[in-house]
Amino acid sequence: MTDPEPHAPEGAGNAPLLAYEDFHEGRTFALGPMTVSSEEIVSFATEFDPQPMHVDAEAAEASLLGGLAASGWHMTALLMRMMADSFVLRSAAEGAPGVDTVSWERPLLAGDRIAGTSMVTGRRPSRSRPHIGIVALAHTVTNQRDEVVMRCAHSMMIRRRGDGEAE
C-alpha cells in the first residue's frame, strides 16, 4: 500500500505530518534496509549488554549464536531507528504507552542486512485525551535471507486532526 499525501494536524505549522486519521487498519510502512557491522555490535554491547557473544568474536563463534551477534536490545534500537526514518518523524506522534510483545527469533549477525514492515493492526481514540488517538502496530524485521529476526507489537499515541471529534 502506498502512503497518501500527509495532512498537517492543527498546530503543526506548515510541516505535513501524518495524524491519527492517516493510520488506518492494514496500512503498512516499509522499514530499512540497514546493515549492522561488527563494530556497531561491539560498541552497543560494550555500553549496554556486554555479554561475550556480543563483544568477543571468538566467544561468539563458540556460542549457540554461531558468530558475533547483536544484542536483542540493539535489534530493538535498530527497529526504533527504522520506524523513525519511515514514519514516526513525519507523524504527529506523542510517544508510546509501552511495548506489548517483542521476540528475537534469530541472531542478527555482523554483516546482516535487515529490513521490515510496520503494520497498523488497530486504533482507537483516547478516552482521557480527545486530541490523541492510540494506534496499535505490529513490526516484523527480516535479514537478507528473508528470515524473521525480530517481531514486536506496541501502541503509539498520535495527535488527531482538529478537535478530535471527527474520524
C-alpha positions, 0 to 999 in steps of 0.5 A, spaced: 500 500 500 502 506 498 502 512 503 497 518 501 499 525 501 500 527 509 495 532 512 498 537 517 494 536 524 492 543 527 498 546 530 503 543 526 505 549 522 506 548 515 510 541 516 505 535 513 505 530 518 501 524 518 495 524 524 491 519 527 486 519 521 492 517 516 493 510 520 488 506 518 487 498 519 492 494 514 496 500 512 503 498 512 510 502 512 516 499 509 522 499 514 530 499 512 534 496 509 540 497 514 546 493 515 549 492 522 557 491 522 561 488 527 563 494 530 556 497 531 555 490 535 561 491 539 560 498 541 552 497 543 554 491 547 560 494 550 555 500 553 549 496 554 549 488 554 556 486 554 555 479 554 561 475 550 557 473 544 556 480 543 563 483 544 568 477 543 568 474 536 571 468 538 566 467 544 561 468 539 563 463 534 563 458 540 556 460 542 549 457 540 549 464 536 554 461 531 558 468 530 558 475 533 551 477 534 547 483 536 544 484 542 536 483 542 536 490 545 540 493 539 535 489 534 530 493 538 534 500 537 535 498 530 527 497 529 526 504 533 531 507 528 527 504 522 520 506 524 523 513 525 526 514 518 519 511 515 514 514 519 514 516 526 518 523 524 513 525 519 507 523 524 504 527 529 506 522 534 506 523 542 510 517 544 508 510 546 504 507 552 509 501 552 511 495 548 506 489 548 510 483 545 517 483 542 521 476 540 528 475 537 527 469 533 534 469 530 541 472 531 542 478 527 549 477 525 555 482 523 554 483 516 546 482 516 542 486 512 535 487 515 529 490 513 521 490 515 514 492 515 510 496 520 503 494 520 497 498 523 493 492 526 488 497 530 486 504 533 482 507 537 481 514 540 483 516 547 478 516 552 482 521 557 485 525 551 480 527 545 486 530 541 490 523 541 488 517 538 492 510 540 494 506 534 496 499 535 502 496 530 505 490 529 513 490 526 516 484 523 524 485 521 527 480 516 535 479 514 537 478 507 535 471 507 528 473 508 528 470 515 524 473 521 529 476 526 525 480 530 517 481 531 514 486 536 507 489 537 506 496 541 501 502 541 503 509 539 499 515 541 498 520 535 495 527 535 488 527 531 486 532 526 482 538 529 478 537 535 478 530 535 471 529 534 471 527 527 474 520 524 
